[in-house]
């Protein structure tokens, strides 16, 4: 799969092996968040990372995803597109309804998008920014809500655990134990104190003992929060990328922790 246009001005990393990678063996993951669009290409079987990039929101056009896709002369066999829309509510699929008027009371405005997960039997009603909504209108591709994709990919443990991902000026918190997801939500977050408040509040809501909670941190500058959070919870560690993608030395320096949610797509 030889690429002649790879958005070089905004590209982060490329492995020379990408030049000979076969489209049928490759997967393209795309995540659209409030601060921009991130993407990566990897081998579906070996998980070897071929290409990664990030385009800041200020540089995105109204056809952002199409712009990215046309940069590949041959599209990867698998394409996964997810959007992080923090103004959202998640509920069991049996409660579903095409009428979203009720979401006004929960979100402050009526949801304009509904996302489904058959695997989880859940759905997300979200208020997606009109600009982002326009960027997502790509013919022939299913758009997933990031929460649902993350929940499908993550394996819950027998002990209480939180997956914490920092992005932009927000934090995504996913909490579960055993075979049950207890809470998934995004909150405004500007600093360490606000992060601690949100994690502590979630622990109290779920009646979890902080010393028994396992916390996994990811996102931009997550390492700077590690020591601060560790003194309040039983076990705290940074996202481990090897489970989700294999990086060769030729790929170059890359902060996988910052792109944990993209790697889990």
Buried (B, 14 or more C-beta within 10 A) or exposed (E): BEBEEBBEEBBBBBBEBBEEBEBEBBBBBBBBBBBBBBBBBBBEEEBBBBBBBBBEBEEBEEBBBBBBBEBBEEBBBBBBBBBBBBBBBBEEEEEBEEEBEEBEEBBEEBBBBBBBBEEBEBBBBBBBBEEBBEBBEBEEBEBBBBBBBBBBEBEBEEEBBBBBBBBBEBBBBBBBBEEEBBEBBBBEBEEEEBBBEBBEEBBEEBEBEBEBBBBBBBBBEBBEBBEEBBEBBBEBEBBEBEEBBBBEEEBEEBBBBBBBBBBBB
